[in-house]
Amino acid sequence: MIDAYQNILVETLQSEVFKSRNVSVMMARLDLIHPVVSGNKIFKLHYFIEEAKARKISTIVTLGGAYSNHLAATAFYCNQQNMRSIGIVRGEAPVELSHTLNNCKACGMQLIFVPRSAYPNINETNAFEFIEPSEKPFAFIPEGGFDAFGAKGSAHIAEHLISHQPTHICTAIGTATTFAGVLSNDQNTYKTIGIPVLKGMTDISKRLNLLLGTEKHGYYEIWDSFHFGGYAKFNQKLLDFMNAFYLEHQIPLDFVYTAKMMFGVLENIQLGYFPTGSKIICVHTGGLQGNLSLPKGSLVF
């Protein structure tokens, strides 16, 4: 299925700030490649699904929260591939499901709610404790696709961007899977900049070692001051930035990932971080459905 997304729009952004600093800023519009399996999701899921099919396994088990883009994409992808999906959801079952979980159910995903205290310890080894015996065998996808398969799929993202000859590729970091994939491209002649959306994320080098091994790291830098308080945290400043960015460029951002990345990139352009002549590609990793969790009227798009 990954072969169906060979043409990623790379859109050049126009701004007086960019002109004054003599830098080129582009956005890789992964959010446009599919209405549901948007952004980086199709890339991260691809090899997991292919491996499961090769092993003749038709049930996929994965993890996520109530507004998880990963759960939504997995449910849809499995539905399209005529595979069964089971989502282990962080937290007790709510009285009313989120729009994300309703969409998952509409795609046939079975939802299993687990206490928050137990959730962090769920992995491929003990996931069977939450699954009925009749569902075995199943293929397990870690939260956010955090696995060598996820990084391998994410490496295809960079393949689409090389022809634009970037000096820098910027991406948000959640699990660091997409970041690892972009970093690992064999034709890596660019600096990869990662912007964590979690507060106090100090284990990125360890994550890269797990995803890629120790010999495949390209040239990278981490900007860890744009998390706005932590995962899925936001304030009015971030919302105002998203609205202003949309009005100037007609590109919607999501408040969990891409908005924080772009806030960091634009701030550092203004501070003169990027050398004259830099060609910066910012990866829009999709996830726009998450904006539906914001208070009504927060965004102009």
Summary of the structure (lengths in Angstrom):
residues: 301
radius of gyration: 18.9
end to end distance: 29.9
largest distance: 62.7
contacts: 999
relative contact order: 0.16
helix: 41%
strand: 17%
